[in-house]
Amino acid sequence: MSTIELSTIELMLKNLNGALKSRKLYPAGHPGILQPLEKAYQILIESLKIRQKIFIGKMKDVIVFEDNPIIDSIKNLGEVLLQMDRKALEGIIFEKGLSKLEWTNFFEILSLDAELKGQELQKAVSAKGIKYITLKSLPFGKRNIVEVYNNAIDIVKDAFAEVRAGRIPKTENVAGIVNEITDHVLEDHNAMIGLTMIKNYDDYLFNHSVNVGILSVSIGKTMGCSKEKLFALGIGGFLHDIGKTGVTEDIIRKPGGLSSEEWEKVKLHPVMGSKIIERMENINKIVPQIVFEHHIRYDHSGYPTKDGELNPLSMIITIADAYDALTTLRVYQKPYPPASAIKIMQNLSGKHFDPDTLKIFVNMFGVYPVGTMVRLRTNEVGIVIKVEQKYSDKPVVKLLFDSNGIKIDKPFDVDLTKYARGNGLQIVSPVDPIIKDIDVGSFMMQEAKSPNPQAH
Ligand SMILES: [Fe+2]
């Protein structure tokens, strides 16, 4: 890999520092600001031709580029340090694809004298459409994924309420949480997927929407989608059923047997949804398109009718939508365990689902997906909490019952990749969690709150 000289990054930062200093003296748009800002941007873009990502960190009063401290940071980069302090930032990541407009918008936020931290800061970043710069907050600003998940439900609920009240939802609110969720998925999609096992019967529509968003972003990540596409998948997933706001609650919950008139109404929701999303500000055109297409199957059955190819992202949403619906208790359906849901879906490969995307999804999830209760050959029973794609048949299992079926006081993790076949520690079958009186959703939530780092 080609290297970037420390002095190059130092020069970039000195120019950024100069622009920040000038911003205190001159009004926005003054050449004293624009010139160093432009110079810094040029250096950054050149460096991003060599490296996909550039990480600038702050350790106390020293700026670091990767692991290299920049000498005399206080003297030469005082403004950068000051503003990172005010925003409680421990790092800034610049990525290939960074546009001039994003850079200018980032500068505007960084130069704000106000203390803008945590979620407020993330909101400001999303509102400005900044996707190729990630601001890493100090740990106290970081939220636990359960908090993020619950906040996502609230935000989706608000968006639906806005539409019910006859208004178009604000993009910035949804965008902020989609970015946060995407960051968590990129960091560790297993933990996030675990949370999609939370199924709330009363709040089905909102839980389902958030779950579809998380699952779609996870599939997109595994497929190597760009950040822009992941973002479209997140927003599309969260809002795929927003057109259901036009359908009354009792129709949504009606057990089976809708009248043909009711059914016609339900079938309108993808079209209605895409129309609502089209009217939201700063929304990529792909989003209304995938919402429009989310009930069109691979073989073009389903609804509404459409000639021509489907967007590959729509096929991701269709898979996430079906998986979450199958694994959830509905008025007319008992929940299928994850492994059975996957089998059902595989039988519909090439009919309902795009075979290639489905294959990727199944590989990512493994034979026993996160959230599956399993029995080991030793007769011990536990729940799958992590699946590595390379070893999808050997997940990490949290053991809850010993070989005599007795509940273990302090459940612990077993990493099945560490055991060779034949010595007993392999999965023999899935177990219905109802029989063991375990609510997988609550278990996964607890797990996310206090993950046990020890695996043996
Ligand atoms: Fe739908």
Residues whose N, C-alpha, C, O or C-beta is under 5 A from the ligand:
A	BS01	LIG	H240 D241
